[in-house]
């Protein structure tokens, strides 16, 4: 993990993460998942999640799916454009 001076103890999460290597980020994610219950939702397969960013992306998609009836027409059109751009019907 990155080294911080005593004066740096009061840092933002962004500052911490910016100083981490990929290995450090993976270790941090694993510790959050294993020790603090942060991680996969029910029904998610851990092997399918490639990174914390990927997990957040999937959560966002699930939130959109759950909010289908309350999403406005313009937002639906944006989603459709994005989906078509990436191979959807």
C-alpha positions in Angstrom: 0.0 0.0 0.0 1.1 3.6 -0.5 3.1 5.3 2.2 1.6 8.4 3.8 3.2 10.9 6.2 1.5 11.6 9.5 0.3 15.0 8.1 -1.4 13.1 5.2 -3.6 11.0 7.5 -6.6 13.3 6.8 -6.8 12.6 3.1 -9.8 12.1 0.8 -10.6 8.6 -0.6 -9.7 10.0 -4.1 -6.2 11.0 -2.9 -5.7 7.6 -1.4 -6.8 5.7 -4.5 -4.8 7.9 -6.8 -1.6 6.9 -5.0 -2.5 3.2 -5.2 -1.1 0.8 -7.8 -3.4 -1.7 -9.5 -2.2 -4.3 -7.0 -3.0 -2.0 -4.1 -6.5 -1.3 -5.5 -7.2 -5.1 -5.9 -6.0 -5.7 -2.4 -8.2 -2.8 -1.1 -11.2 -4.2 -3.0 -10.6 -7.7 -1.6 -10.4 -6.4 2.0 -13.6 -4.3 1.6 -15.4 -7.4 0.2 -14.1 -9.9 2.7 -13.8 -7.9 5.9 -16.5 -5.2 5.6 -19.3 -7.0 3.7 -18.9 -4.6 0.8 -19.2 -6.2 -2.6 -21.5 -8.4 -4.5 -25.2 -8.2 -4.4 -27.4 -11.3 -4.2 -27.3 -13.2 -7.5 -24.0 -11.7 -8.7 -21.3 -14.2 -9.6 -17.9 -13.0 -8.2 -16.1 -14.6 -11.3 -18.1 -12.2 -13.6 -17.0 -9.0 -11.8 -13.6 -7.8 -13.1 -13.2 -4.7 -11.0 -14.9 -2.3 -8.6 -15.8 -0.1 -11.5 -17.4 -3.0 -13.3 -19.4 -3.9 -10.2 -20.6 -0.3 -9.9 -21.6 -0.3 -13.6 -23.6 -3.5 -13.1 -25.3 -2.0 -10.0 -26.2 1.1 -12.1 -27.7 -1.0 -14.8 -29.8 -2.9 -12.3 -31.0 0.4 -10.8 -32.1 1.5 -14.3 -33.8 -1.8 -14.8 -35.7 -1.4 -11.5 -36.7 2.2 -12.3 -38.0 1.4 -15.8 -41.5 2.8 -15.2 -40.3 6.1 -13.8 -37.6 6.8 -16.4 -38.6 9.6 -18.8 -38.9 9.3 -22.6 -35.7 11.3 -23.2 -33.7 9.1 -20.8 -35.0 6.0 -22.4 -33.9 7.3 -25.8 -30.4 7.9 -24.4 -30.3 4.4 -23.1 -31.4 3.0 -26.4 -28.8 5.0 -28.3 -26.0 3.7 -26.0 -27.3 0.1 -26.2 -27.5 0.2 -30.0 -24.0 1.7 -30.2 -22.8 -1.5 -28.4 -24.7 -4.1 -30.3 -28.2 -4.2 -28.9 -31.3 -4.5 -31.2 
